[in-house]
Amino acid sequence: MRILLFIAAIVCAAPAHAQTLDDLAWLKGCWRTEAPRVAESGSQTTEVWIDPPGPALFGYSFTEGEGAVQGWEQMRIDAADGGRPRFVAMPGGGAPIAFRMVEQINRDDPAQLAVFENPAHDYPQRVTYRRDRNRLTATISRADGSDPYTYEYRRISCSGSLRP
């Protein structure tokens, strides 16, 4: 009987959400778009995440093309949403836009996932990060998943110029 109760408790349990920023440490590192994106658009995007001691993970990204920086963004993931992680983006150094975490897979799962949403924002309304070993996929879209734009990254060695 105890075994049946245990199995029922597991089946009925709500999906686990990140409880701390440590649950999202799998984002840490340097990531760069793959060659097909470079050939297609003539640009390359680099995204860097660091996990310093403190209350947030910090990130930045920049897109280079035609010998110059075409765009950049500052980012952070903090626990200011009642202790639950939220993604905050500041494209081009603009005003912060916060996205609440709505889904996250266990950090020990080989295919990590974090989904953040802000249905009140015009676009994007959803930011999804999915990691599978040395690959990171970042997708922005509307809350229903429509109008997606995806960045396919591979892990790179963080050069001295990318480190904070």
TIRO-2110 file (N, C-alpha, C; in Angstrom, 1 decimal):
// TIRO-2110
0.8, -1.2, 0.0, N, 1, A
0.0, 0.0, 0.0, CA, 1, A
0.9, 1.3, 0.0, C, 1, A
1.9, 1.2, 0.8, N, 2, A
2.8, 2.4, 0.8, CA, 2, A
3.4, 2.7, -0.5, C, 2, A
3.8, 1.6, -1.2, N, 3, A
4.4, 1.8, -2.6, CA, 3, A
3.4, 2.5, -3.5, C, 3, A
2.1, 2.1, -3.4, N, 4, A
1.1, 2.7, -4.3, CA, 4, A
0.9, 4.2, -3.9, C, 4, A
0.9, 4.5, -2.7, N, 5, A
0.8, 5.9, -2.3, CA, 5, A
2.0, 6.7, -2.7, C, 5, A
3.2, 6.1, -2.6, N, 6, A
4.4, 6.8, -3.1, CA, 6, A
4.3, 7.1, -4.6, C, 6, A
3.9, 6.0, -5.4, N, 7, A
3.8, 6.2, -6.8, CA, 7, A
2.8, 7.2, -7.2, C, 7, A
1.6, 7.2, -6.5, N, 8, A
0.6, 8.2, -6.7, CA, 8, A
1.1, 9.6, -6.4, C, 8, A
1.8, 9.8, -5.3, N, 9, A
2.4, 11.1, -5.0, CA, 9, A
3.3, 11.6, -6.1, C, 9, A
4.1, 10.7, -6.6, N, 10, A
5.1, 11.2, -7.7, CA, 10, A
4.3, 11.5, -8.9, C, 10, A
3.3, 10.7, -9.3, N, 11, A
2.6, 11.0, -10.5, CA, 11, A
1.8, 12.3, -10.4, C, 11, A
1.2, 12.6, -9.3, N, 12, A
0.4, 13.8, -9.1, CA, 12, A
1.2, 15.0, -8.7, C, 12, A
2.4, 14.9, -8.5, N, 13, A
3.2, 16.1, -8.0, CA, 13, A
3.3, 17.1, -9.2, C, 13, A
3.3, 18.4, -8.8, N, 14, A
3.4, 19.5, -9.7, CA, 14, A
4.9, 19.5, -10.3, C, 14, A
5.0, 19.9, -11.5, N, 15, A
6.4, 20.0, -12.1, CA, 15, A
7.3, 20.9, -11.2, C, 15, A
8.5, 20.5, -11.1, N, 16, A
9.5, 21.3, -10.3, CA, 16, A
9.9, 22.5, -11.0, C, 16, A
9.9, 23.7, -10.3, N, 17, A
10.4, 24.9, -10.8, CA, 17, A
11.7, 25.3, -10.1, C, 17, A
12.5, 26.1, -10.7, N, 18, A
13.7, 26.5, -10.1, CA, 18, A
13.4, 27.1, -8.8, C, 18, A
14.1, 26.7, -7.8, N, 19, A
13.9, 27.3, -6.4, CA, 19, A
15.0, 28.4, -6.1, C, 19, A
16.1, 28.2, -6.7, N, 20, A
17.2, 29.1, -6.5, CA, 20, A
17.9, 29.4, -7.9, C, 20, A
18.7, 30.4, -7.9, N, 21, A
19.5, 30.7, -9.1, CA, 21, A
20.5, 29.6, -9.4, C, 21, A
20.9, 28.9, -8.4, N, 22, A
21.8, 27.8, -8.6, CA, 22, A
21.2, 26.8, -9.6, C, 22, A
19.9, 26.6, -9.6, N, 23, A
19.2, 25.7, -10.5, CA, 23, A
19.4, 26.1, -12.0, C, 23, A
19.8, 27.3, -12.3, N, 24, A
20.0, 27.8, -13.6, CA, 24, A
21.5, 28.0, -14.0, C, 24, A
22.4, 27.5, -13.2, N, 25, A
23.8, 27.7, -13.4, CA, 25, A
24.3, 27.1, -14.7, C, 25, A
23.4, 26.2, -15.3, N, 26, A
23.8, 25.5, -16.5, CA, 26, A
23.9, 26.5, -17.7, C, 26, A
23.4, 27.7, -17.5, N, 27, A
23.5, 28.7, -18.6, CA, 27, A
24.9, 29.3, -18.6, C, 27, A
25.7, 29.2, -17.5, N, 28, A
27.0, 29.9, -17.4, CA, 28, A
27.9, 29.4, -18.5, C, 28, A
28.6, 30.4, -19.0, N, 29, A
29.6, 30.2, -20.0, CA, 29, A
29.5, 31.1, -21.2, C, 29, A
30.3, 30.8, -22.2, N, 30, A
30.3, 31.6, -23.4, CA, 30, A
29.7, 30.8, -24.6, C, 30, A
28.8, 31.4, -25.3, N, 31, A
28.1, 30.7, -26.4, CA, 31, A
28.1, 31.6, -27.7, C, 31, A
28.3, 30.9, -28.8, N, 32, A
28.3, 31.7, -30.1, CA, 32, A
27.5, 30.9, -31.1, C, 32, A
26.8, 31.7, -32.0, N, 33, A
26.0, 31.1, -33.1, CA, 33, A
26.9, 30.3, -34.0, C, 33, A
26.2, 29.3, -34.6, N, 34, A
26.9, 28.4, -35.5, CA, 34, A
27.1, 29.1, -36.9, C, 34, A
28.0, 28.4, -37.7, N, 35, A
28.3, 28.9, -39.0, CA, 35, A
27.1, 29.1, -39.9, C, 35, A
26.1, 28.3, -40.0, N, 36, A
25.0, 28.5, -40.9, CA, 36, A
24.3, 29.9, -40.7, C, 36, A
24.2, 30.3, -39.5, N, 37, A
23.6, 31.6, -39.2, CA, 37, A
24.5, 32.7, -39.7, C, 37, A
25.8, 32.5, -39.6, N, 38, A
26.7, 33.5, -40.1, CA, 38, A
26.6, 33.7, -41.6, C, 38, A
26.6, 32.5, -42.3, N, 39, A
26.5, 32.5, -43.7, CA, 39, A
25.2, 33.2, -44.2, C, 39, A
24.1, 32.9, -43.5, N, 40, A
22.8, 33.3, -43.8, CA, 40, A
22.6, 34.9, -43.7, C, 40, A
23.1, 35.4, -42.6, N, 41, A
22.9, 36.8, -42.3, CA, 41, A
24.1, 37.7, -42.4, C, 41, A
25.3, 37.0, -42.4, N, 42, A
26.5, 37.8, -42.4, CA, 42, A
26.9, 38.3, -41.0, C, 42, A
26.2, 37.8, -40.0, N, 43, A
26.5, 38.2, -38.6, CA, 43, A
26.7, 37.0, -37.7, C, 43, A
27.2, 37.3, -36.5, N, 44, A
27.4, 36.2, -35.6, CA, 44, A
27.1, 36.8, -34.2, C, 44, A
26.4, 36.1, -33.4, N, 45, A
26.0, 36.5, -32.1, CA, 45, A
26.7, 35.7, -31.0, C, 45, A
27.2, 36.4, -30.0, N, 46, A
27.9, 35.8, -28.9, CA, 46, A
27.1, 36.2, -27.6, C, 46, A
26.8, 35.2, -26.8, N, 47, A
26.1, 35.4, -25.5, CA, 47, A
27.0, 34.8, -24.4, C, 47, A
27.1, 35.6, -23.3, N, 48, A
28.0, 35.2, -22.2, CA, 48, A
27.1, 35.3, -20.9, C, 48, A
27.2, 34.3, -20.1, N, 49, A
26.5, 34.2, -18.8, CA, 49, A
27.6, 34.0, -17.7, C, 49, A
27.5, 34.8, -16.6, N, 50, A
28.4, 34.5, -15.5, CA, 50, A
27.6, 34.4, -14.2, C, 50, A
28.1, 33.7, -13.3, N, 51, A
27.4, 33.4, -12.0, CA, 51, A
28.3, 33.8, -10.8, C, 51, A
28.4, 35.2, -10.6, N, 52, A
29.2, 35.6, -9.5, CA, 52, A
28.5, 35.4, -8.2, C, 52, A
29.3, 35.5, -7.1, N, 53, A
28.6, 35.4, -5.8, CA, 53, A
27.6, 36.6, -5.7, C, 53, A
26.4, 36.3, -5.3, N, 54, A
25.5, 37.4, -5.2, CA, 54, A
24.1, 36.9, -5.7, C, 54, A
23.2, 37.9, -5.8, N, 55, A
21.8, 37.6, -6.0, CA, 55, A
21.3, 37.4, -7.5, C, 55, A
22.2, 37.2, -8.4, N, 56, A
21.8, 37.2, -9.8, CA, 56, A
22.8, 36.5, -10.7, C, 56, A
22.4, 36.0, -11.8, N, 57, A
23.3, 35.6, -12.9, CA, 57, A
23.2, 36.8, -13.9, C, 57, A
24.4, 37.1, -14.4, N, 58, A
24.5, 38.2, -15.3, CA, 58, A
24.9, 37.8, -16.7, C, 58, A
24.3, 38.4, -17.7, N, 59, A
24.6, 38.0, -19.1, CA, 59, A
24.6, 39.2, -20.0, C, 59, A
25.3, 39.0, -21.1, N, 60, A
25.2, 40.0, -22.2, CA, 60, A
25.4, 39.3, -23.5, C, 60, A
24.9, 39.9, -24.5, N, 61, A
25.0, 39.4, -25.9, CA, 61, A
25.3, 40.5, -26.8, C, 61, A
26.0, 40.2, -27.9, N, 62, A
26.2, 41.2, -28.9, CA, 62, A
26.3, 40.5, -30.3, C, 62, A
25.9, 41.2, -31.3, N, 63, A
25.9, 40.7, -32.7, CA, 63, A
26.8, 41.5, -33.5, C, 63, A
27.7, 40.8, -34.1, N, 64, A
28.7, 41.4, -35.0, CA, 64, A
28.5, 41.1, -36.4, C, 64, A
28.6, 42.1, -37.3, N, 65, A
28.5, 41.9, -38.7, CA, 65, A
29.1, 43.1, -39.4, C, 65, A
29.6, 42.8, -40.6, N, 66, A
30.1, 43.9, -41.5, CA, 66, A
31.2, 44.7, -40.7, C, 66, A
32.0, 44.0, -39.9, N, 67, A
33.1, 44.6, -39.2, CA, 67, A
32.7, 45.5, -38.0, C, 67, A
31.4, 45.4, -37.5, N, 68, A
31.0, 46.3, -36.4, CA, 68, A
30.0, 45.6, -35.6, C, 68, A
29.8, 46.1, -34.4, N, 69, A
28.7, 45.6, -33.5, CA, 69, A
27.4, 46.1, -34.0, C, 69, A
26.5, 45.2, -34.3, N, 70, A
25.1, 45.5, -34.9, CA, 70, A
24.1, 45.7, -33.8, C, 70, A
24.3, 45.1, -32.7, N, 71, A
23.3, 45.1, -31.6, CA, 71, A
23.9, 44.5, -30.4, C, 71, A
23.3, 44.9, -29.2, N, 72, A
23.8, 44.3, -27.9, CA, 72, A
22.7, 44.3, -26.9, C, 72, A
22.9, 43.5, -25.9, N, 73, A
21.8, 43.4, -24.8, CA, 73, A
22.5, 43.0, -23.5, C, 73, A
22.0, 43.7, -22.4, N, 74, A
22.4, 43.2, -21.1, CA, 74, A
21.2, 42.4, -20.5, C, 74, A
21.6, 41.4, -19.7, N, 75, A
20.6, 40.5, -19.2, CA, 75, A
20.9, 40.1, -17.8, C, 75, A
19.9, 39.7, -17.0, N, 76, A
20.2, 39.1, -15.7, CA, 76, A
19.0, 38.2, -15.4, C, 76, A
19.3, 37.2, -14.6, N, 77, A
18.3, 36.4, -14.0, CA, 77, A
18.4, 36.5, -12.5, C, 77, A
17.4, 37.1, -11.9, N, 78, A
17.4, 37.3, -10.4, CA, 78, A
16.2, 36.6, -9.8, C, 78, A
16.1, 36.7, -8.5, N, 79, A
15.0, 36.1, -7.8, CA, 79, A
14.1, 37.2, -7.2, C, 79, A
13.9, 38.3, -7.9, N, 80, A
13.1, 39.4, -7.3, CA, 80, A
11.6, 39.2, -7.4, C, 80, A
11.2, 38.1, -8.1, N, 81, A
9.8, 37.8, -8.3, CA, 81, A
9.3, 36.9, -7.2, C, 81, A
9.3, 37.4, -6.0, N, 82, A
8.8, 36.6, -4.8, CA, 82, A
9.8, 35.5, -4.6, C, 82, A
11.0, 35.6, -4.9, N, 83, A
12.0, 34.5, -4.8, CA, 83, A
12.1, 33.6, -6.0, C, 83, A
11.2, 33.7, -6.9, N, 84, A
11.2, 32.9, -8.1, CA, 84, A
12.0, 33.5, -9.2, C, 84, A
12.9, 32.8, -9.9, N, 85, A
13.7, 33.4, -10.9, CA, 85, A
12.9, 34.1, -12.0, C, 85, A
13.5, 35.2, -12.4, N, 86, A
12.9, 36.0, -13.6, CA, 86, A
14.1, 36.4, -14.4, C, 86, A
13.8, 36.5, -15.7, N, 87, A
14.7, 37.0, -16.7, CA, 87, A
14.5, 38.4, -17.0, C, 87, A
15.5, 39.3, -16.9, N, 88, A
15.4, 40.7, -17.2, CA, 88, A
16.3, 41.0, -18.3, C, 88, A
15.7, 41.6, -19.4, N, 89, A
16.5, 42.0, -20.6, CA, 89, A
16.5, 43.5, -20.7, C, 89, A
17.6, 44.0, -21.2, N, 90, A
17.8, 45.5, -21.5, CA, 90, A
18.4, 45.6, -22.8, C, 90, A
17.6, 45.4, -23.9, N, 91, A
18.2, 45.5, -25.3, CA, 91, A
18.8, 46.9, -25.5, C, 91, A
20.0, 46.9, -26.0, N, 92, A
20.7, 48.2, -26.3, CA, 92, A
20.8, 49.1, -25.1, C, 92, A
20.8, 48.5, -23.9, N, 93, A
20.9, 49.3, -22.7, CA, 93, A
19.6, 50.1, -22.3, C, 93, A
18.5, 49.7, -23.0, N, 94, A
17.2, 50.3, -22.7, CA, 94, A
16.6, 49.9, -21.4, C, 94, A
15.4, 50.3, -21.2, N, 95, A
14.6, 50.0, -20.0, CA, 95, A
14.5, 48.5, -19.8, C, 95, A
14.6, 48.1, -18.5, N, 96, A
14.5, 46.6, -18.2, CA, 96, A
13.1, 46.1, -18.5, C, 96, A
13.1, 44.9, -19.1, N, 97, A
11.8, 44.2, -19.4, CA, 97, A
11.9, 42.8, -18.6, C, 97, A
11.0, 42.6, -17.7, N, 98, A
11.1, 41.3, -16.9, CA, 98, A
10.1, 40.3, -17.4, C, 98, A
10.6, 39.0, -17.4, N, 99, A
9.9, 37.8, -17.8, CA, 99, A
9.9, 36.8, -16.6, C, 99, A
8.7, 36.4, -16.2, N, 100, A
8.6, 35.5, -15.1, CA, 100, A
8.9, 34.0, -15.5, C, 100, A
9.6, 33.3, -14.7, N, 101, A
9.8, 31.9, -15.1, CA, 101, A
8.5, 31.1, -15.0, C, 101, A
8.2, 30.3, -16.0, N, 102, A
7.0, 29.5, -16.0, CA, 102, A
7.3, 28.1, -16.1, C, 102, A
8.5, 27.7, -16.5, N, 103, A
8.8, 26.3, -16.6, CA, 103, A
10.3, 26.1, -16.6, C, 103, A
10.7, 25.0, -15.9, N, 104, A
12.1, 24.7, -15.8, CA, 104, A
12.3, 23.2, -15.6, C, 104, A
13.2, 22.5, -16.3, N, 105, A
13.4, 21.1, -16.1, CA, 105, A
14.6, 21.0, -15.1, C, 105, A
14.6, 19.9, -14.4, N, 106, A
15.7, 19.6, -13.4, CA, 106, A
17.0, 19.9, -14.0, C, 106, A
17.9, 20.6, -13.2, N, 107, A
19.2, 21.0, -13.7, CA, 107, A
20.1, 19.8, -14.0, C, 107, A
19.8, 18.6, -13.4, N, 108, A
20.6, 17.4, -13.7, CA, 108, A
20.1, 16.7, -15.0, C, 108, A
19.0, 17.1, -15.6, N, 109, A
18.5, 16.5, -16.8, CA, 109, A
19.5, 16.9, -17.9, C, 109, A
19.9, 16.0, -18.8, N, 110, A
20.8, 16.4, -19.9, CA, 110, A
20.3, 17.5, -20.8, C, 110, A
19.0, 17.6, -20.9, N, 111, A
18.4, 18.6, -21.8, CA, 111, A
17.7, 19.7, -20.9, C, 111, A
18.5, 20.6, -20.4, N, 112, A
18.0, 21.6, -19.5, CA, 112, A
17.1, 22.6, -20.3, C, 112, A
16.1, 23.1, -19.6, N, 113, A
15.1, 24.0, -20.2, CA, 113, A
14.7, 25.1, -19.2, C, 113, A
14.6, 26.3, -19.6, N, 114, A
14.0, 27.4, -18.8, CA, 114, A
13.1, 28.2, -19.7, C, 114, A
11.9, 28.5, -19.3, N, 115, A
11.0, 29.3, -20.1, CA, 115, A
10.5, 30.4, -19.2, C, 115, A
10.6, 31.6, -19.8, N, 116, A
10.2, 32.9, -19.1, CA, 116, A
9.1, 33.6, -20.0, C, 116, A
8.1, 34.2, -19.3, N, 117, A
7.1, 34.8, -20.1, CA, 117, A
6.7, 36.2, -19.5, C, 117, A
6.3, 37.1, -20.4, N, 118, A
5.7, 38.4, -20.0, CA, 118, A
4.6, 38.6, -21.1, C, 118, A
3.4, 38.1, -20.9, N, 119, A
2.3, 38.3, -21.9, CA, 119, A
1.9, 39.8, -22.2, C, 119, A
2.3, 40.7, -21.2, N, 120, A
1.9, 42.1, -21.4, CA, 120, A
2.9, 42.8, -22.4, C, 120, A
4.1, 42.2, -22.6, N, 121, A
5.1, 42.9, -23.5, CA, 121, A
4.7, 42.7, -24.9, C, 121, A
5.0, 43.6, -25.8, N, 122, A
4.6, 43.5, -27.2, CA, 122, A
5.4, 42.3, -27.9, C, 122, A
6.7, 42.3, -27.9, N, 123, A
7.4, 41.2, -28.5, CA, 123, A
8.9, 41.4, -28.0, C, 123, A
9.5, 40.3, -27.5, N, 124, A
8.9, 39.0, -27.4, CA, 124, A
8.1, 38.9, -26.1, C, 124, A
7.2, 37.9, -26.0, N, 125, A
6.5, 37.6, -24.8, CA, 125, A
7.0, 36.4, -24.1, C, 125, A
7.7, 35.6, -24.8, N, 126, A
8.3, 34.4, -24.2, CA, 126, A
9.8, 34.3, -24.6, C, 126, A
10.6, 33.9, -23.7, N, 127, A
12.1, 33.7, -23.9, CA, 127, A
12.3, 32.2, -23.4, C, 127, A
12.8, 31.4, -24.2, N, 128, A
13.1, 30.0, -23.9, CA, 128, A
14.6, 29.7, -24.1, C, 128, A
15.2, 29.1, -23.1, N, 129, A
16.6, 28.6, -23.2, CA, 129, A
16.5, 27.1, -23.0, C, 129, A
17.2, 26.4, -24.0, N, 130, A
17.3, 24.9, -23.9, CA, 130, A
18.7, 24.6, -24.1, C, 130, A
19.2, 23.8, -23.2, N, 131, A
20.6, 23.3, -23.4, CA, 131, A
20.7, 21.8, -23.5, C, 131, A
21.5, 21.4, -24.4, N, 132, A
21.8, 20.0, -24.6, CA, 132, A
23.3, 19.8, -24.8, C, 132, A
23.9, 19.5, -23.7, N, 133, A
25.4, 19.4, -23.6, CA, 133, A
26.1, 20.7, -24.0, C, 133, A
26.8, 20.7, -25.1, N, 134, A
27.5, 22.0, -25.5, CA, 134, A
26.7, 22.8, -26.5, C, 134, A
25.5, 22.6, -26.6, N, 135, A
24.6, 23.4, -27.5, CA, 135, A
23.6, 24.1, -26.6, C, 135, A
23.3, 25.4, -27.0, N, 136, A
22.3, 26.2, -26.3, CA, 136, A
21.4, 26.8, -27.4, C, 136, A
20.1, 26.6, -27.2, N, 137, A
19.1, 27.2, -28.1, CA, 137, A
18.3, 28.3, -27.3, C, 137, A
18.3, 29.5, -27.9, N, 138, A
17.5, 30.6, -27.3, CA, 138, A
16.5, 30.9, -28.3, C, 138, A
15.2, 30.9, -27.9, N, 139, A
14.1, 31.3, -28.8, CA, 139, A
13.3, 32.3, -28.1, C, 139, A
13.0, 33.4, -28.9, N, 140, A
12.0, 34.4, -28.5, CA, 140, A
10.8, 34.2, -29.4, C, 140, A
9.6, 34.5, -28.8, N, 141, A
8.3, 34.3, -29.5, CA, 141, A
7.2, 35.0, -28.8, C, 141, A
6.0, 34.9, -29.4, N, 142, A
4.8, 35.4, -28.7, CA, 142, A
4.5, 34.3, -27.6, C, 142, A
3.6, 34.7, -26.7, N, 143, A
3.3, 33.8, -25.6, CA, 143, A
2.8, 32.4, -26.1, C, 143, A
2.1, 32.4, -27.2, N, 144, A
1.6, 31.1, -27.7, CA, 144, A
2.6, 30.4, -28.6, C, 144, A
3.8, 30.9, -28.7, N, 145, A
4.9, 30.2, -29.4, CA, 145, A
5.0, 30.7, -30.9, C, 145, A
4.0, 31.5, -31.3, N, 146, A
4.1, 32.0, -32.7, CA, 146, A
5.2, 33.1, -32.9, C, 146, A
5.5, 33.3, -34.2, N, 147, A
6.5, 34.3, -34.6, CA, 147, A
7.9, 34.0, -33.9, C, 147, A
8.4, 32.7, -33.9, N, 148, A
9.6, 32.4, -33.2, CA, 148, A
10.8, 33.0, -33.9, C, 148, A
11.8, 33.3, -33.2, N, 149, A
13.2, 33.6, -33.7, CA, 149, A
14.1, 32.9, -32.8, C, 149, A
15.0, 32.0, -33.5, N, 150, A
15.8, 31.1, -32.7, CA, 150, A
17.3, 31.4, -33.0, C, 150, A
18.1, 31.4, -31.9, N, 151, A
19.5, 31.4, -31.9, CA, 151, A
20.1, 30.1, -31.5, C, 151, A
20.9, 29.5, -32.4, N, 152, A
21.5, 28.2, -32.1, CA, 152, A
22.9, 28.5, -31.8, C, 152, A
23.3, 28.2, -30.5, N, 153, A
24.6, 28.5, -30.0, CA, 153, A
25.4, 27.2, -29.8, C, 153, A
26.7, 27.3, -29.8, N, 154, A
27.6, 26.3, -29.4, CA, 154, A
28.5, 26.9, -28.3, C, 154, A
28.9, 26.1, -27.3, N, 155, A
29.8, 26.5, -26.3, CA, 155, A
31.2, 26.8, -26.9, C, 155, A
31.7, 27.9, -26.5, N, 156, A
33.1, 28.3, -26.9, CA, 156, A
33.9, 28.6, -25.7, C, 156, A
35.2, 28.6, -25.8, N, 157, A
36.1, 28.9, -24.8, CA, 157, A
36.0, 30.4, -24.5, C, 157, A
35.9, 30.9, -23.3, N, 158, A
35.7, 32.3, -23.0, CA, 158, A
37.1, 32.9, -23.1, C, 158, A
37.3, 33.8, -24.1, N, 159, A
38.6, 34.5, -24.3, CA, 159, A
38.7, 35.6, -23.2, C, 159, A
39.8, 36.1, -23.0, N, 160, A
40.0, 37.1, -22.0, CA, 160, A
39.2, 38.3, -22.3, C, 160, A
38.9, 38.6, -23.6, N, 161, A
38.1, 39.8, -23.9, CA, 161, A
36.6, 39.6, -23.6, C, 161, A
36.2, 38.4, -23.4, N, 162, A
34.8, 38.1, -23.1, CA, 162, A
34.5, 38.0, -21.6, C, 162, A
35.6, 37.8, -20.8, N, 163, A
35.4, 37.7, -19.4, CA, 163, A
35.2, 39.0, -18.7, C, 163, A
34.4, 39.0, -17.7, N, 164, A
34.2, 40.3, -17.0, CA, 164, A
35.4, 40.7, -16.2, C, 164, A
END
